Amino acid sequence: MTETKIATAFMELGILVFSLCLHEFGHALAATKLGDPTPKLLGRLTMDPRAHADLVGTIIFPLIMFLYPSFFLFGWAKPVPITPQNFPKPRRDGALVALAGPVMNLILAVISLGLFLSVGTFSSLGLDDVSTDVVAQFFRFFFWLNVSLAVFNLIPVYPLDGSWILKSVLPPKWSYRVSRLDPYGFLILIGIYFLFSWLF
């Protein structure tokens, strides 16, 4: 394993940790703005990665996959606890909180795309071609990772954000029926992966 590959893996891990933690911060911020103090009381209304990172899902597991690339990248952060009863309109506000995570990733993607398109101007700052390529690679990965996180989390399967959004917009009777599939969510995700492996 070369030093370049190790350095690249840690760079990608840093981007993933930041993106996952900002995703969870988006949930915490939305819940707080909508009237639920739970995230703030539990110390989750922060961009500090230590509040959101899961040792296995945010650090160890992704790092192994960056060092030894497999079929797909998978990772997670600690979910932000919320108390829906604190919302003025629990179903609507719950959907907005769930949507806030993917929206945060899309915001990061737009910012990183803008910086990627500006990489050419970095040469005027004295960067050589190799350094400019590294910066371009950084922002390219930043963009695609956050787009992927946003799209993946909108899949309407538990425990992804899309599941909470779907159950919030369905009539209560259908929402209850969908909730009965929650224990099988991980198996359903595996099935979706194999059916649409080309997309992943």
QUIURDA-V929339 format. One record per helix or strand. SS is the DSSP state (h for helix, s for strand). FROM is the first residue (numbers start at 1). LEN is the number of residues. If there is no record, write none. Layout:
[[SS & FROM & LEN] [SS & FROM & LEN]]
This chain:
[[h & 3 & 31] [h & 38 & 4] [h & 49 & 4] [h & 55 & 13] [h & 84 & 3] [h & 90 & 28] [h & 119 & 7] [h & 129 & 25] [h & 161 & 9] [h & 172 & 8] [h & 182 & 14]]
